[in-house]
């Protein structure tokens, strides 16, 4: 249950961040908004790290270098989200984003990338993503 609560919170905040970034970028530009968002995110995460007194960050040298670029992915997420919301609105952007996430997670799970245990996708999962794609197509028929 705890994982579901965190997933819901994450989903809410991703959407709130996307809409806020779209508004910020309208005034200062998309890459400026991405930089500002990454900076404020860093400051917030650093404050939470210091408040928690968790010394786990000292094990940074044990992390594979490929995984250290995760923050750079965030800049692309912000830029893409801002552009998508500007062109498609929040609902369509979120719908397409979810389908893209699910599609890539199927590949990651199916191939066992990034140390994730391999999982075979079964017909119910494939039917589920098909229904989601149909839903997005219906949303797009404005």
N, CA, C and O atoms as CSV, one atom per row, in Angstrom:
chain,resi,resn,atom,element,x,y,z
A,1,UNK,N,N,0.821,-1.204,0.000
A,1,UNK,CA,C,0.000,0.000,0.000
A,1,UNK,C,C,0.857,1.257,0.000
A,1,UNK,O,O,0.534,2.239,-0.668
A,2,UNK,N,N,1.951,1.221,0.752
A,2,UNK,CA,C,2.833,2.379,0.839
A,2,UNK,C,C,3.372,2.753,-0.547
A,2,UNK,O,O,3.471,3.932,-0.888
A,3,UNK,N,N,3.719,1.729,-1.342
A,3,UNK,CA,C,4.231,1.976,-2.691
A,3,UNK,C,C,3.194,2.646,-3.577
A,3,UNK,O,O,3.534,3.507,-4.388
A,4,UNK,N,N,1.936,2.259,-3.431
A,4,UNK,CA,C,0.859,2.868,-4.220
A,4,UNK,C,C,0.702,4.336,-3.840
A,4,UNK,O,O,0.532,5.189,-4.711
A,5,UNK,N,N,0.758,4.634,-2.546
A,5,UNK,CA,C,0.636,6.021,-2.087
A,5,UNK,C,C,1.770,6.869,-2.674
A,5,UNK,O,O,1.534,7.979,-3.151
A,6,UNK,N,N,2.999,6.343,-2.637
A,6,UNK,CA,C,4.114,7.087,-3.213
A,6,UNK,C,C,3.962,7.260,-4.724
A,6,UNK,O,O,4.312,8.309,-5.265
A,7,UNK,N,N,3.442,6.239,-5.407
A,7,UNK,CA,C,3.223,6.345,-6.852
A,7,UNK,C,C,2.184,7.420,-7.169
A,7,UNK,O,O,2.353,8.194,-8.111
A,8,UNK,N,N,1.115,7.463,-6.385
A,8,UNK,CA,C,0.090,8.485,-6.585
A,8,UNK,C,C,0.679,9.875,-6.336
A,8,UNK,O,O,0.464,10.795,-7.126
A,9,UNK,N,N,1.418,10.024,-5.242
A,9,UNK,CA,C,2.065,11.313,-4.968
A,9,UNK,C,C,3.000,11.715,-6.108
A,9,UNK,O,O,2.995,12.862,-6.555
A,10,UNK,N,N,3.797,10.763,-6.567
A,10,UNK,CA,C,4.707,11.042,-7.673
A,10,UNK,C,C,3.954,11.480,-8.911
A,10,UNK,O,O,4.359,12.426,-9.586
A,11,UNK,N,N,2.864,10.801,-9.214
A,11,UNK,CA,C,2.060,11.179,-10.377
A,11,UNK,C,C,1.485,12.578,-10.244
A,11,UNK,O,O,1.510,13.358,-11.196
A,12,UNK,N,N,0.969,12.896,-9.070
A,12,UNK,CA,C,0.436,14.245,-8.846
A,12,UNK,C,C,1.523,15.292,-9.052
A,12,UNK,O,O,1.313,16.289,-9.743
A,13,UNK,N,N,2.676,15.062,-8.454
A,13,UNK,CA,C,3.727,16.068,-8.516
A,13,UNK,C,C,4.356,16.176,-9.901
A,13,UNK,O,O,4.793,17.258,-10.294
A,14,UNK,N,N,4.410,15.077,-10.645
A,14,UNK,CA,C,4.901,15.160,-12.028
A,14,UNK,C,C,3.977,16.066,-12.834
A,14,UNK,O,O,4.446,16.905,-13.603
A,15,UNK,N,N,2.674,15.902,-12.662
A,15,UNK,CA,C,1.734,16.725,-13.411
A,15,UNK,C,C,1.797,18.177,-12.961
A,15,UNK,O,O,1.798,19.087,-13.790
A,16,UNK,N,N,1.848,18.398,-11.645
A,16,UNK,CA,C,1.961,19.771,-11.145
A,16,UNK,C,C,3.235,20.437,-11.661
A,16,UNK,O,O,3.228,21.610,-12.034
A,17,UNK,N,N,4.318,19.679,-11.677
A,17,UNK,CA,C,5.579,20.223,-12.174
A,17,UNK,C,C,5.465,20.559,-13.658
A,17,UNK,O,O,5.950,21.601,-14.098
A,18,UNK,N,N,4.831,19.690,-14.423
A,18,UNK,CA,C,4.687,19.939,-15.857
A,18,UNK,C,C,3.908,21.203,-16.150
A,18,UNK,O,O,4.310,22.004,-16.994
A,19,UNK,N,N,2.799,21.386,-15.462
A,19,UNK,CA,C,1.980,22.584,-15.679
A,19,UNK,C,C,2.730,23.834,-15.210
A,19,UNK,O,O,2.717,24.858,-15.893
A,20,UNK,N,N,3.384,23.749,-14.043
A,20,UNK,CA,C,4.157,24.896,-13.554
A,20,UNK,C,C,5.279,25.242,-14.526
A,20,UNK,O,O,5.521,26.417,-14.803
A,21,UNK,N,N,5.959,24.231,-15.042
A,21,UNK,CA,C,7.048,24.482,-15.987
A,21,UNK,C,C,6.545,25.119,-17.275
A,21,UNK,O,O,7.209,25.982,-17.847
A,22,UNK,N,N,5.367,24.691,-17.730
A,22,UNK,CA,C,4.796,25.289,-18.936
A,22,UNK,C,C,4.521,26.777,-18.711
A,22,UNK,O,O,4.758,27.601,-19.594
A,23,UNK,N,N,4.024,27.108,-17.531
A,23,UNK,CA,C,3.754,28.524,-17.216
A,23,UNK,C,C,5.056,29.308,-17.084
A,23,UNK,O,O,5.160,30.429,-17.583
A,24,UNK,N,N,6.050,28.722,-16.412
A,24,UNK,CA,C,7.348,29.400,-16.261
A,24,UNK,C,C,7.977,29.626,-17.625
A,24,UNK,O,O,8.480,30.713,-17.908
A,25,UNK,N,N,7.952,28.602,-18.472
A,25,UNK,CA,C,8.624,28.702,-19.772
A,25,UNK,C,C,7.976,29.737,-20.670
A,25,UNK,O,O,8.640,30.307,-21.536
A,26,UNK,N,N,6.681,29.990,-20.474
A,26,UNK,CA,C,6.015,31.019,-21.271
A,26,UNK,C,C,6.618,32.392,-21.003
A,26,UNK,O,O,6.603,33.270,-21.865
A,27,UNK,N,N,7.147,32.562,-19.799
A,27,UNK,CA,C,7.734,33.853,-19.448
A,27,UNK,C,C,9.223,33.950,-19.684
A,27,UNK,O,O,9.719,35.012,-20.058
A,28,UNK,N,N,9.961,32.845,-19.469
A,28,UNK,CA,C,11.428,32.948,-19.543
A,28,UNK,C,C,12.066,32.013,-20.561
A,28,UNK,O,O,13.260,32.145,-20.830
A,29,UNK,N,N,11.326,31.080,-21.133
A,29,UNK,CA,C,11.893,30.139,-22.096
A,29,UNK,C,C,11.947,28.733,-21.516
A,29,UNK,O,O,12.011,28.542,-20.302
A,30,UNK,N,N,11.920,27.756,-22.414
A,30,UNK,CA,C,11.825,26.362,-21.977
A,30,UNK,C,C,13.088,25.865,-21.306
A,30,UNK,O,O,13.013,25.258,-20.238
A,31,UNK,N,N,14.246,26.104,-21.900
A,31,UNK,CA,C,15.480,25.614,-21.270
A,31,UNK,C,C,15.769,26.360,-19.975
A,31,UNK,O,O,16.329,25.788,-19.040
A,32,UNK,N,N,15.390,27.633,-19.915
A,32,UNK,CA,C,15.546,28.372,-18.658
A,32,UNK,C,C,14.642,27.777,-17.578
A,32,UNK,O,O,15.045,27.653,-16.422
A,33,UNK,N,N,13.433,27.415,-17.958
A,33,UNK,CA,C,12.515,26.783,-17.007
A,33,UNK,C,C,13.071,25.434,-16.549
A,33,UNK,O,O,12.987,25.091,-15.369
A,34,UNK,N,N,13.642,24.668,-17.490
A,34,UNK,CA,C,14.226,23.368,-17.132
A,34,UNK,C,C,15.384,23.556,-16.154
A,34,UNK,O,O,15.502,22.822,-15.173
A,35,UNK,N,N,16.236,24.545,-16.427
A,35,UNK,CA,C,17.374,24.797,-15.534
A,35,UNK,C,C,16.891,25.236,-14.153
A,35,UNK,O,O,17.410,24.777,-13.135
A,36,UNK,N,N,15.913,26.112,-14.121
A,36,UNK,CA,C,15.370,26.587,-12.845
A,36,UNK,C,C,14.742,25.444,-12.066
A,36,UNK,O,O,14.933,25.337,-10.854
A,37,UNK,N,N,13.997,24.591,-12.752
A,37,UNK,CA,C,13.356,23.450,-12.102
A,37,UNK,C,C,14.395,22.478,-11.550
A,37,UNK,O,O,14.267,22.000,-10.423
A,38,UNK,N,N,15.420,22.188,-12.345
A,38,UNK,CA,C,16.470,21.284,-11.878
A,38,UNK,C,C,17.189,21.887,-10.669
A,38,UNK,O,O,17.507,21.175,-9.716
A,39,UNK,N,N,17.441,23.193,-10.708
A,39,UNK,CA,C,18.125,23.860,-9.594
A,39,UNK,C,C,17.278,23.814,-8.323
A,39,UNK,O,O,17.776,23.462,-7.254
A,40,UNK,N,N,16.002,24.167,-8.442
A,40,UNK,CA,C,15.162,24.152,-7.240
A,40,UNK,C,C,14.964,22.721,-6.739
A,40,UNK,O,O,14.863,22.491,-5.534
A,41,UNK,N,N,14.908,21.756,-7.669
A,41,UNK,CA,C,14.813,20.351,-7.265
A,41,UNK,C,C,16.059,19.904,-6.520
A,41,UNK,O,O,15.974,19.185,-5.525
A,42,UNK,N,N,17.220,20.336,-7.009
A,42,UNK,CA,C,18.480,20.004,-6.330
A,42,UNK,C,C,18.504,20.595,-4.925
A,42,UNK,O,O,18.864,19.913,-3.966
A,43,UNK,N,N,18.122,21.858,-4.806
A,43,UNK,CA,C,18.132,22.512,-3.495
A,43,UNK,C,C,17.169,21.797,-2.536
A,43,UNK,O,O,17.505,21.572,-1.373
A,44,UNK,N,N,15.968,21.439,-3.025
A,44,UNK,CA,C,15.000,20.756,-2.171
A,44,UNK,C,C,15.514,19.378,-1.760
A,44,UNK,O,O,15.403,18.995,-0.595
A,45,UNK,N,N,16.076,18.630,-2.715
A,45,UNK,CA,C,16.591,17.295,-2.395
A,45,UNK,C,C,17.772,17.381,-1.434
A,45,UNK,O,O,17.892,16.562,-0.522
A,46,UNK,N,N,18.640,18.364,-1.632
A,46,UNK,CA,C,19.785,18.533,-0.737
A,46,UNK,C,C,19.313,18.882,0.672
A,46,UNK,O,O,19.847,18.364,1.652
A,47,UNK,N,N,18.324,19.750,0.777
A,47,UNK,CA,C,17.788,20.110,2.098
A,47,UNK,C,C,17.195,18.877,2.792
A,47,UNK,O,O,17.400,18.681,3.990
A,48,UNK,N,N,16.463,18.053,2.044
A,48,UNK,CA,C,15.879,16.840,2.632
A,48,UNK,C,C,16.971,15.845,3.023
A,48,UNK,O,O,16.872,15.183,4.056
A,49,UNK,N,N,18.003,15.741,2.203
A,49,UNK,CA,C,19.123,14.852,2.524
A,49,UNK,C,C,19.806,15.297,3.814
A,49,UNK,O,O,20.067,14.479,4.696
A,50,UNK,N,N,20.092,16.577,3.921
A,50,UNK,CA,C,20.758,17.085,5.119
A,50,UNK,C,C,19.869,16.943,6.354
A,50,UNK,O,O,20.355,16.637,7.443
A,51,UNK,N,N,18.571,17.164,6.180
A,51,UNK,CA,C,17.646,17.031,7.308
A,51,UNK,C,C,17.533,15.575,7.766
A,51,UNK,O,O,17.337,15.311,8.952
A,52,UNK,N,N,17.656,14.639,6.838
A,52,UNK,CA,C,17.519,13.226,7.200
A,52,UNK,C,C,18.792,12.650,7.802
A,52,UNK,O,O,18.762,11.589,8.425
A,53,UNK,N,N,19.888,13.333,7.622
A,53,UNK,CA,C,21.194,12.890,8.129
A,53,UNK,C,C,21.561,11.497,7.607
A,53,UNK,O,O,22.219,10.715,8.293
A,54,UNK,N,N,21.121,11.206,6.381
A,54,UNK,CA,C,21.414,9.921,5.743
A,54,UNK,C,C,22.773,10.026,5.059
A,54,UNK,O,O,22.965,10.852,4.167
A,55,UNK,N,N,23.706,9.192,5.479
A,55,UNK,CA,C,25.070,9.245,4.942
A,55,UNK,C,C,25.252,8.331,3.728
A,55,UNK,O,O,26.380,8.139,3.273
A,56,UNK,N,N,24.175,7.770,3.200
A,56,UNK,CA,C,24.255,6.853,2.072
A,56,UNK,C,C,24.894,7.454,0.834
A,56,UNK,O,O,25.451,6.720,0.017
A,57,UNK,N,N,24.829,8.768,0.671
A,57,UNK,CA,C,25.411,9.422,-0.499
A,57,UNK,C,C,26.913,9.232,-0.575
A,57,UNK,O,O,27.508,9.441,-1.632
A,58,UNK,N,N,27.534,8.841,0.518
A,58,UNK,CA,C,28.987,8.627,0.529
A,58,UNK,C,C,29.386,7.399,-0.280
A,58,UNK,O,O,30.562,7.215,-0.594
A,59,UNK,N,N,28.417,6.567,-0.615
A,59,UNK,CA,C,28.672,5.362,-1.410
A,59,UNK,C,C,28.534,5.632,-2.914
A,59,UNK,O,O,28.410,4.697,-3.705
A,60,UNK,N,N,28.555,6.888,-3.296
A,60,UNK,CA,C,28.374,7.292,-4.687
A,60,UNK,C,C,29.338,6.590,-5.636
A,60,UNK,O,O,28.969,6.275,-6.767
A,61,UNK,N,N,30.543,6.346,-5.199
A,61,UNK,CA,C,31.548,5.726,-6.076
A,61,UNK,C,C,31.183,4.299,-6.474
A,61,UNK,O,O,31.759,3.760,-7.419
A,62,UNK,N,N,30.246,3.685,-5.778
A,62,UNK,CA,C,29.827,2.318,-6.096
A,62,UNK,C,C,28.714,2.270,-7.139
A,62,UNK,O,O,28.330,1.191,-7.589
A,63,UNK,N,N,28.197,3.435,-7.524
A,63,UNK,CA,C,27.119,3.506,-8.514
A,63,UNK,C,C,27.725,3.452,-9.911
A,63,UNK,O,O,28.726,4.116,-10.182
A,64,UNK,N,N,27.121,2.663,-10.799
A,64,UNK,CA,C,27.596,2.569,-12.176
A,64,UNK,C,C,27.502,3.947,-12.834
A,64,UNK,O,O,26.496,4.640,-12.681
A,65,UNK,N,N,28.544,4.345,-13.565
A,65,UNK,CA,C,28.550,5.673,-14.194
A,65,UNK,C,C,27.324,5.950,-15.069
A,65,UNK,O,O,26.846,7.084,-15.105
A,66,UNK,N,N,26.811,4.949,-15.765
A,66,UNK,CA,C,25.624,5.142,-16.600
A,66,UNK,C,C,24.451,5.685,-15.795
A,66,UNK,O,O,23.687,6.513,-16.291
A,67,UNK,N,N,24.306,5.227,-14.565
A,67,UNK,CA,C,23.169,5.636,-13.751
A,67,UNK,C,C,23.331,7.046,-13.189
A,67,UNK,O,O,22.361,7.634,-12.713
A,68,UNK,N,N,24.521,7.583,-13.237
A,68,UNK,CA,C,24.761,8.916,-12.695
A,68,UNK,C,C,24.213,10.026,-13.603
A,68,UNK,O,O,24.168,11.187,-13.197
A,69,UNK,N,N,23.799,9.678,-14.822
A,69,UNK,CA,C,23.267,10.701,-15.721
A,69,UNK,C,C,21.749,10.832,-15.613
A,69,UNK,O,O,21.126,11.512,-16.429
A,70,UNK,N,N,21.153,10.189,-14.614
A,70,UNK,CA,C,19.700,10.244,-14.437
A,70,UNK,C,C,19.158,11.661,-14.349
A,70,UNK,O,O,18.067,11.932,-14.851
A,71,UNK,N,N,19.885,12.555,-13.729
A,71,UNK,CA,C,19.445,13.946,-13.632
A,71,UNK,C,C,19.374,14.621,-14.987
A,71,UNK,O,O,18.519,15.475,-15.220
A,72,UNK,N,N,20.279,14.235,-15.886
A,72,UNK,CA,C,20.249,14.797,-17.236
A,72,UNK,C,C,18.970,14.374,-17.956
A,72,UNK,O,O,18.423,15.134,-18.755
A,73,UNK,N,N,18.498,13.169,-17.673
A,73,UNK,CA,C,17.230,12.741,-18.257
A,73,UNK,C,C,16.116,13.681,-17.808
A,73,UNK,O,O,15.191,13.961,-18.571
A,74,UNK,N,N,16.204,14.168,-16.576
A,74,UNK,CA,C,15.197,15.088,-16.044
A,74,UNK,C,C,15.083,16.358,-16.868
A,74,UNK,O,O,13.985,16.887,-17.047
A,75,UNK,N,N,16.213,16.854,-17.374
A,75,UNK,CA,C,16.167,18.057,-18.206
A,75,UNK,C,C,15.383,17.793,-19.486
A,75,UNK,O,O,14.618,18.647,-19.933
A,76,UNK,N,N,15.569,16.622,-20.074
A,76,UNK,CA,C,14.830,16.257,-21.288
A,76,UNK,C,C,13.350,16.059,-20.957
A,76,UNK,O,O,12.480,16.456,-21.733
A,77,UNK,N,N,13.069,15.453,-19.816
A,77,UNK,CA,C,11.677,15.262,-19.387
A,77,UNK,C,C,10.989,16.619,-19.262
A,77,UNK,O,O,9.867,16.794,-19.738
A,78,UNK,N,N,11.647,17.562,-18.635
A,78,UNK,CA,C,11.055,18.888,-18.430
A,78,UNK,C,C,10.823,19.580,-19.772
A,78,UNK,O,O,9.728,20.079,-20.030
A,79,UNK,N,N,11.843,19.612,-20.621
A,79,UNK,CA,C,11.713,20.275,-21.914
A,79,UNK,C,C,10.588,19.638,-22.733
A,79,UNK,O,O,9.733,20.337,-23.276
A,80,UNK,N,N,10.599,18.311,-22.814
A,80,UNK,CA,C,9.582,17.604,-23.605
A,80,UNK,C,C,8.184,17.832,-23.039
A,80,UNK,O,O,7.239,18.074,-23.791
A,81,UNK,N,N,8.053,17.757,-21.729
A,81,UNK,CA,C,6.752,17.965,-21.096
A,81,UNK,C,C,6.206,19.358,-21.334
A,81,UNK,O,O,5.020,19.527,-21.615
A,82,UNK,N,N,7.070,20.355,-21.222
A,82,UNK,CA,C,6.640,21.739,-21.455
A,82,UNK,C,C,6.149,21.903,-22.887
A,82,UNK,O,O,5.084,22.472,-23.128
A,83,UNK,N,N,6.934,21.402,-23.831
A,83,UNK,CA,C,6.537,21.523,-25.233
A,83,UNK,C,C,5.244,20.767,-25.507
A,83,UNK,O,O,4.368,21.266,-26.213
A,84,UNK,N,N,5.121,19.567,-24.950
A,84,UNK,CA,C,3.917,18.762,-25.174
A,84,UNK,C,C,2.683,19.431,-24.585
A,84,UNK,O,O,1.638,19.477,-25.235
A,85,UNK,N,N,2.786,19.954,-23.359
A,85,UNK,CA,C,1.643,20.630,-22.742
A,85,UNK,C,C,1.263,21.865,-23.545
A,85,UNK,O,O,0.079,22.153,-23.718
A,86,UNK,N,N,2.237,22.578,-24.025
A,86,UNK,CA,C,1.978,23.780,-24.823
A,86,UNK,C,C,1.206,23.425,-26.102
A,86,UNK,O,O,0.308,24.161,-26.512
A,87,UNK,N,N,1.558,22.301,-26.724
A,87,UNK,CA,C,0.933,21.930,-27.995
A,87,UNK,C,C,-0.310,21.063,-27.836
A,87,UNK,O,O,-1.231,21.155,-28.648
A,88,UNK,N,N,-0.353,20.218,-26.799
A,88,UNK,CA,C,-1.416,19.220,-26.688
A,88,UNK,C,C,-2.324,19.386,-25.483
A,88,UNK,O,O,-3.377,18.751,-25.419
A,89,UNK,N,N,-1.942,20.225,-24.525
A,89,UNK,CA,C,-2.700,20.337,-23.286
A,89,UNK,C,C,-2.256,19.288,-22.282
A,89,UNK,O,O,-1.546,18.344,-22.632
A,90,UNK,N,N,-2.673,19.452,-21.045
A,90,UNK,CA,C,-2.210,18.588,-19.956
A,90,UNK,C,C,-2.771,17.172,-20.054
A,90,UNK,O,O,-2.050,16.210,-19.790
A,91,UNK,N,N,-4.036,17.025,-20.426
A,91,UNK,CA,C,-4.656,15.696,-20.458
A,91,UNK,C,C,-4.026,14.808,-21.519
A,91,UNK,O,O,-3.637,13.676,-21.229
A,92,UNK,N,N,-3.921,15.306,-22.741
A,92,UNK,CA,C,-3.338,14.508,-23.820
A,92,UNK,C,C,-1.873,14.211,-23.521
A,92,UNK,O,O,-1.408,13.094,-23.747
A,93,UNK,N,N,-1.141,15.204,-23.013
A,93,UNK,CA,C,0.270,14.995,-22.698
A,93,UNK,C,C,0.431,13.886,-21.669
A,93,UNK,O,O,1.262,12.995,-21.844
A,94,UNK,N,N,-0.345,13.930,-20.609
A,94,UNK,CA,C,-0.243,12.913,-19.568
A,94,UNK,C,C,-0.601,11.539,-20.114
A,94,UNK,O,O,0.055,10.552,-19.782
A,95,UNK,N,N,-1.621,11.463,-20.936
A,95,UNK,CA,C,-2.033,10.182,-21.507
A,95,UNK,C,C,-0.933,9.575,-22.371
A,95,UNK,O,O,-0.602,8.398,-22.227
A,96,UNK,N,N,-0.376,10.365,-23.253
A,96,UNK,CA,C,0.682,9.871,-24.137
A,96,UNK,C,C,1.930,9.532,-23.321
A,96,UNK,O,O,2.607,8.540,-23.592
A,97,UNK,N,N,2.226,10.358,-22.329
A,97,UNK,CA,C,3.381,10.106,-21.471
A,97,UNK,C,C,3.258,8.759,-20.763
A,97,UNK,O,O,4.228,8.005,-20.687
A,98,UNK,N,N,2.078,8.461,-20.251
A,98,UNK,CA,C,1.864,7.183,-19.571
A,98,UNK,C,C,2.047,6.002,-20.518
A,98,UNK,O,O,2.642,4.991,-20.146
A,99,UNK,N,N,1.541,6.126,-21.731
A,99,UNK,CA,C,1.698,5.051,-22.710
A,99,UNK,C,C,3.177,4.871,-23.052
A,99,UNK,O,O,3.659,3.743,-23.150
A,100,UNK,N,N,3.892,5.975,-23.232
A,100,UNK,CA,C,5.327,5.882,-23.526
A,100,UNK,C,C,6.066,5.218,-22.365
A,100,UNK,O,O,6.934,4.373,-22.585
A,101,UNK,N,N,5.731,5.591,-21.143
A,101,UNK,CA,C,6.366,4.977,-19.977
A,101,UNK,C,C,6.080,3.486,-19.920
A,101,UNK,O,O,6.989,2.683,-19.708
A,102,UNK,N,N,4.828,3.117,-20.108
A,102,UNK,CA,C,4.472,1.698,-20.071
A,102,UNK,C,C,5.164,0.921,-21.187
A,102,UNK,O,O,5.659,-0.185,-20.969
A,103,UNK,N,N,5.196,1.502,-22.372
A,103,UNK,CA,C,5.863,0.832,-23.489
A,103,UNK,C,C,7.325,0.554,-23.194
A,103,UNK,O,O,7.811,-0.551,-23.435
A,104,UNK,N,N,8.027,1.550,-22.673
A,104,UNK,CA,C,9.436,1.351,-22.354
A,104,UNK,C,C,9.613,0.388,-21.184
A,104,UNK,O,O,10.559,-0.400,-21.175
A,105,UNK,N,N,8.726,0.439,-20.207
A,105,UNK,CA,C,8.860,-0.504,-19.095
A,105,UNK,C,C,8.625,-1.936,-19.547
A,105,UNK,O,O,9.224,-2.858,-18.994
A,106,UNK,N,N,7.768,-2.141,-20.540
A,106,UNK,CA,C,7.592,-3.488,-21.092
A,106,UNK,C,C,8.904,-3.983,-21.681
A,106,UNK,O,O,9.283,-5.139,-21.491
A,107,UNK,N,N,9.597,-3.102,-22.397
A,107,UNK,CA,C,10.886,-3.479,-23.001
A,107,UNK,C,C,11.921,-3.746,-21.904
A,107,UNK,O,O,12.646,-4.740,-21.959
A,108,UNK,N,N,11.989,-2.860,-20.912
A,108,UNK,CA,C,12.966,-3.020,-19.826
A,108,UNK,C,C,12.706,-4.319,-19.069
A,108,UNK,O,O,13.634,-5.088,-18.816
A,109,UNK,N,N,11.445,-4.565,-18.706
A,109,UNK,CA,C,11.107,-5.809,-18.008
A,109,UNK,C,C,11.355,-7.033,-18.880
A,109,UNK,O,O,11.899,-8.032,-18.410
A,110,UNK,N,N,10.963,-6.958,-20.130
A,110,UNK,CA,C,11.100,-8.094,-21.030
A,110,UNK,C,C,12.541,-8.464,-21.342
A,110,UNK,O,O,12.846,-9.633,-21.579
A,111,UNK,N,N,13.420,-7.486,-21.343
A,111,UNK,CA,C,14.827,-7.736,-21.664
A,111,UNK,C,C,15.735,-7.782,-20.446
A,111,UNK,O,O,16.898,-8.170,-20.547
A,112,UNK,N,N,15.210,-7.391,-19.309
A,112,UNK,CA,C,16.015,-7.409,-18.094
A,112,UNK,C,C,17.081,-6.327,-18.062
A,112,UNK,O,O,18.143,-6.516,-17.469
A,113,UNK,N,N,16.806,-5.195,-18.696
A,113,UNK,CA,C,17.774,-4.104,-18.711
A,113,UNK,C,C,17.914,-3.486,-17.320
A,113,UNK,O,O,17.007,-3.586,-16.493
A,114,UNK,N,N,19.034,-2.861,-17.076
A,114,UNK,CA,C,19.319,-2.119,-15.841
A,114,UNK,C,C,19.225,-2.989,-14.598
A,114,UNK,O,O,18.922,-2.495,-13.513
A,115,UNK,N,N,19.481,-4.269,-14.750
A,115,UNK,CA,C,19.475,-5.166,-13.601
A,115,UNK,C,C,18.099,-5.566,-13.115
A,115,UNK,O,O,17.969,-6.177,-12.055
A,116,UNK,N,N,17.063,-5.228,-13.878
A,116,UNK,CA,C,15.693,-5.603,-13.511
A,116,UNK,C,C,15.478,-7.068,-13.892
A,116,UNK,O,O,15.873,-7.476,-14.983
A,117,UNK,N,N,14.867,-7.859,-13.027
A,117,UNK,CA,C,14.603,-9.261,-13.397
A,117,UNK,C,C,13.730,-9.328,-14.652
A,117,UNK,O,O,12.776,-8.563,-14.797
A,118,UNK,N,N,14.069,-10.254,-15.558
A,118,UNK,CA,C,13.281,-10.415,-16.782
A,118,UNK,C,C,11.877,-10.876,-16.439
A,118,UNK,O,O,11.681,-11.753,-15.598
A,119,UNK,N,N,10.906,-10.271,-17.105
A,119,UNK,CA,C,9.506,-10.663,-16.939
A,119,UNK,C,C,8.871,-10.727,-18.320
A,119,UNK,O,O,9.050,-9.839,-19.154
A,120,UNK,N,N,8.149,-11.767,-18.528
A,120,UNK,CA,C,7.479,-11.937,-19.810
A,120,UNK,C,C,6.121,-11.220,-19.762
A,120,UNK,O,O,5.348,-11.398,-18.820
A,121,UNK,N,N,5.847,-10.415,-20.778
A,121,UNK,CA,C,4.558,-9.736,-20.856
A,121,UNK,C,C,3.515,-10.719,-21.369
A,121,UNK,O,O,3.724,-11.417,-22.362
A,122,UNK,N,N,2.403,-10.755,-20.676
A,122,UNK,CA,C,1.326,-11.678,-20.994
A,122,UNK,C,C,0.196,-10.924,-21.697
A,122,UNK,O,O,0.153,-9.695,-21.660
A,123,UNK,N,N,-0.705,-11.647,-22.328
A,123,UNK,CA,C,-1.806,-10.992,-23.052
A,123,UNK,C,C,-2.569,-9.929,-22.244
A,123,UNK,O,O,-2.899,-8.888,-22.812
A,124,UNK,N,N,-2.866,-10.131,-20.959
A,124,UNK,CA,C,-3.598,-9.066,-20.244
A,124,UNK,C,C,-2.853,-7.724,-20.231
A,124,UNK,O,O,-3.476,-6.669,-20.351
A,125,UNK,N,N,-1.519,-7.764,-20.084
A,125,UNK,CA,C,-0.767,-6.512,-20.097
A,125,UNK,C,C,-0.810,-5.864,-21.487
A,125,UNK,O,O,-0.963,-4.649,-21.607
A,126,UNK,N,N,-0.676,-6.675,-22.516
A,126,UNK,CA,C,-0.712,-6.156,-23.874
A,126,UNK,C,C,-2.093,-5.596,-24.221
A,126,UNK,O,O,-2.206,-4.571,-24.893
A,127,UNK,N,N,-3.134,-6.276,-23.759
A,127,UNK,CA,C,-4.494,-5.777,-23.974
A,127,UNK,C,C,-4.678,-4.447,-23.235
A,127,UNK,O,O,-5.290,-3.516,-23.759
A,128,UNK,N,N,-4.144,-4.369,-22.021
A,128,UNK,CA,C,-4.254,-3.141,-21.229
A,128,UNK,C,C,-3.625,-1.951,-21.926
A,128,UNK,O,O,-4.226,-0.877,-21.974
A,129,UNK,N,N,-2.422,-2.120,-22.469
A,129,UNK,CA,C,-1.783,-0.991,-23.149
A,129,UNK,C,C,-2.527,-0.672,-24.445
A,129,UNK,O,O,-2.585,0.486,-24.857
A,130,UNK,N,N,-3.097,-1.696,-25.088
A,130,UNK,CA,C,-3.903,-1.444,-26.285
A,130,UNK,C,C,-5.123,-0.594,-25.967
A,130,UNK,O,O,-5.471,0.310,-26.726
A,131,UNK,N,N,-5.769,-0.883,-24.848
A,131,UNK,CA,C,-6.931,-0.093,-24.425
A,131,UNK,C,C,-6.511,1.343,-24.118
A,131,UNK,O,O,-7.225,2.288,-24.452
A,132,UNK,N,N,-5.345,1.504,-23.478
A,132,UNK,CA,C,-4.861,2.858,-23.189
A,132,UNK,C,C,-4.612,3.632,-24.485
A,132,UNK,O,O,-4.974,4.804,-24.594
A,133,UNK,N,N,-3.995,2.975,-25.458
A,133,UNK,CA,C,-3.732,3.641,-26.743
A,133,UNK,C,C,-5.051,4.034,-27.409
A,133,UNK,O,O,-5.168,5.124,-27.968
A,134,UNK,N,N,-6.039,3.145,-27.347
A,134,UNK,CA,C,-7.358,3.472,-27.903
A,134,UNK,C,C,-7.959,4.677,-27.168
A,134,UNK,O,O,-8.561,5.550,-27.793
A,135,UNK,N,N,-7.797,4.720,-25.857
A,135,UNK,CA,C,-8.301,5.853,-25.077
A,135,UNK,C,C,-7.663,7.168,-25.481
A,135,UNK,O,O,-8.343,8.189,-25.580
A,136,UNK,N,N,-6.366,7.145,-25.712
A,136,UNK,CA,C,-5.675,8.373,-26.136
A,136,UNK,C,C,-6.145,8.782,-27.530
A,136,UNK,O,O,-6.307,9.970,-27.811
A,137,UNK,N,N,-6.363,7.800,-28.399
A,137,UNK,CA,C,-6.876,8.115,-29.735
A,137,UNK,C,C,-8.239,8.780,-29.627
A,137,UNK,O,O,-8.527,9.734,-30.350
A,138,UNK,N,N,-9.077,8.281,-28.729
A,138,UNK,CA,C,-10.410,8.880,-28.532
A,138,UNK,C,C,-10.272,10.283,-27.964
A,138,UNK,O,O,-10.992,11.186,-28.390
A,139,UNK,N,N,-9.359,10.492,-27.009
A,139,UNK,CA,C,-9.130,11.834,-26.458
A,139,UNK,C,C,-8.711,12.812,-27.549
A,139,UNK,O,O,-9.077,13.987,-27.515
A,140,UNK,N,N,-7.940,12.318,-28.517
A,140,UNK,CA,C,-7.432,13.179,-29.580
A,140,UNK,C,C,-8.482,13.572,-30.609
A,140,UNK,O,O,-8.235,14.461,-31.424
A,141,UNK,N,N,-9.645,12.932,-30.591
A,141,UNK,CA,C,-10.705,13.229,-31.556
A,141,UNK,C,C,-11.557,14.402,-31.121
A,141,UNK,O,O,-12.781,14.277,-31.072
A,142,UNK,N,N,-10.985,15.487,-30.819
A,142,UNK,CA,C,-11.735,16.643,-30.301
A,142,UNK,C,C,-12.579,17.237,-31.362
A,142,UNK,O,O,-13.282,18.217,-31.115
